[in-house]
Amino acid sequence: MSLFAAGIQARLDALAAISAEAGALTRVYLSPEQARADALVGAWMREAGLSPRLDAAGNLIGRVEGRAPGGPALVLGSHLDTVRDAGHYDGPLGVLTALACVAAWLREDGPPPFAVEVVGFADEEGTRFGSTLIGSRAFAGCLDPALLAATDAAGISLAEALRTFGLDPDRIGEASRRPGDILGYLELHIEQGPMLEGAGLPVGAVTAISGATRLAVTLRGEAGHAGTVAMAGRRDALAGAAECVLAVEARCRAEAGLVGTVGTAEIRPGAVNVIPGRPASASTCARRTMRGASPRSPTSRRLGAPSRIAAASVSRRSGPTRPRRPLVIRASPRRSRRRSRPRGTRCCACRAGRGMTAWRWRRWRRSR
């Protein structure tokens, strides 16, 4: 490993030590861990010759001026937040590599001909408030102010969290950047798949961005005693959910470039001797959150179809007393539709994961 790479790795390890969980890396938006990470990366920015600041959304921005102070900037970076139990490289690799490159540039060639900014976006993963890309959406000027009312698992709203962090939710729009302020955007990101490793290549060019659709699916059946209700008379919501999971799996395996994941399930009432159904509280008996992605077409249509087919099958088998609404599918407003943008490359062609800030920026630029 070269000294340059070793320095980046050492900083990645130091940053990964800032976590809300012992033995795992978890650093969510507007948390004390984000504040500590910002302080550490901000110190590295100052050491490299950049001037760090937090914008109104909590994004960390380090800037070095060009020959004409206040001019448009080349923006480099990625995100500093993580999923729960994350790896060291998803996000921070793009921030710290960009910082190392700018530091080497300044050390060897002096001030650049134009301004350069290294950005650590505060929220890309959406781990805390369930809505992805808050940092880059604010930066791009496309953040819906209604999102300030979104709450985390503890019931704390985004607006409250911003205030606690020392920011003003009423001024979050000030994080928006004008198109004329930006010369371009470049992001290095670890491949979140096995293609490069399998091909024995160290780097690849992104040729497509995977578009993600998240669906919350509720199946309502009928609870009953597990030992006395005959199989022919059951409306088991968990069995129906299992069929939907398998339908999504089969549909996605049948088409290249389409992936689907059922990541969570909530079973109620959750007792070993009770058939999963609708509990007395009228809460849902089985709730699943799906993520599906394809770079070529809207995934809501692709994943909704197998879910509905499976649900229809479950309904037909449930007999004449099936529930009036055996399946409810809600497509989250966080849905995004992204299409591939092929580019010629001499190295491996890769598909980036959902939520890449680079794509978000490109779409914003095209819309202006």
Rosetta blueprint (number, residue, H / E / L):
1 M L
2 S L
3 L H
4 F H
5 A H
6 A H
7 G H
8 I H
9 Q H
10 A H
11 R H
12 L H
13 D H
14 A H
15 L H
16 A H
17 A L
18 I L
19 S L
20 A L
21 E E
22 A L
23 G L
24 A E
25 L L
26 T L
27 R L
28 V L
29 Y L
30 L L
31 S L
32 P H
33 E H
34 Q H
35 A H
36 R H
37 A H
38 D H
39 A H
40 L H
41 V H
42 G H
43 A H
44 W H
45 M H
46 R H
47 E H
48 A H
49 G L
50 L L
51 S E
52 P E
53 R E
54 L E
55 D L
56 A L
57 A L
58 G L
59 N L
60 L E
61 I E
62 G E
63 R E
64 V E
65 E L
66 G L
67 R L
68 A L
69 P L
70 G L
71 G L
72 P L
73 A E
74 L E
75 V E
76 L E
77 G E
78 S E
79 H E
80 L L
81 D L
82 T L
83 V L
84 R L
85 D L
86 A L
87 G L
88 H L
89 Y L
90 D L
91 G L
92 P H
93 L H
94 G H
95 V H
96 L H
97 T H
98 A H
99 L H
100 A H
101 C H
102 V H
103 A H
104 A H
105 W H
106 L H
107 R H
108 E H
109 D H
110 G L
111 P L
112 P L
113 P L
114 F L
115 A E
116 V E
117 E E
118 V E
119 V E
120 G E
121 F E
122 A L
123 D L
124 E L
125 E L
126 G L
127 T L
128 R L
129 F L
130 G L
131 S L
132 T L
133 L L
134 I H
135 G H
136 S H
137 R H
138 A H
139 F H
140 A H
141 G L
142 C L
143 L L
144 D L
145 P H
146 A H
147 L H
148 L H
149 A H
150 A L
151 T E
152 D L
153 A L
154 A L
155 G L
156 I L
157 S E
158 L H
159 A H
160 E H
161 A H
162 L H
163 R H
164 T H
165 F L
166 G L
167 L L
168 D L
169 P H
170 D H
171 R H
172 I H
173 G H
174 E H
175 A H
176 S L
177 R L
178 R L
179 P H
180 G H
181 D H
182 I E
183 L E
184 G E
185 Y E
186 L E
187 E L
188 L L
189 H L
190 I L
191 E L
192 Q L
193 G L
194 P L
195 M H
196 L H
197 E H
198 G H
199 A H
200 G L
201 L L
202 P L
203 V L
204 G E
205 A E
206 V E
207 T E
208 A E
209 I E
210 S L
211 G E
212 A E
213 T E
214 R E
215 L E
216 A E
217 V E
218 T E
219 L E
220 R L
221 G L
222 E E
223 A L
224 G E
225 H E
226 A L
227 G L
228 T L
229 V L
230 A L
231 M H
232 A H
233 G H
234 R L
235 R E
236 D L
237 A H
238 L H
239 A H
240 G H
241 A H
242 A H
243 E H
244 C H
245 V H
246 L H
247 A H
248 V H
249 E H
250 A H
251 R H
252 C H
253 R H
254 A L
255 E L
256 A L
257 G L
258 L L
259 V E
260 G E
261 T E
262 V E
263 G E
264 T E
265 A E
266 E E
267 I E
268 R L
269 P L
270 G L
271 A L
272 V L
273 N L
274 V E
275 I E
276 P L
277 G L
278 R L
279 P L
280 A L
281 S L
282 A L
283 S L
284 T L
285 C L
286 A E
287 R E
288 R E
289 T E
290 M E
291 R E
292 G E
293 A E
294 S E
295 P L
296 R L
297 S L
298 P L
299 T H
300 S H
301 R H
302 R H
303 L H
304 G H
305 A H
306 P H
307 S H
308 R H
309 I H
310 A H
311 A H
312 A H
313 S H
314 V H
315 S H
316 R H
317 R H
318 S L
319 G L
320 P L
321 T L
322 R L
323 P L
324 R L
325 R L
326 P L
327 L E
328 V E
329 I E
330 R E
331 A E
332 S L
333 P L
334 R L
335 R L
336 S L
337 R L
338 R L
339 R L
340 S L
341 R L
342 P L
343 R L
344 G L
345 T L
346 R L
347 C L
348 C E
349 A E
350 C E
351 R E
352 A E
353 G L
354 R L
355 G L
356 M L
357 T H
358 A H
359 W H
360 R H
361 W H
362 R H
363 R H
364 W H
365 R H
366 R H
367 S H
368 R L
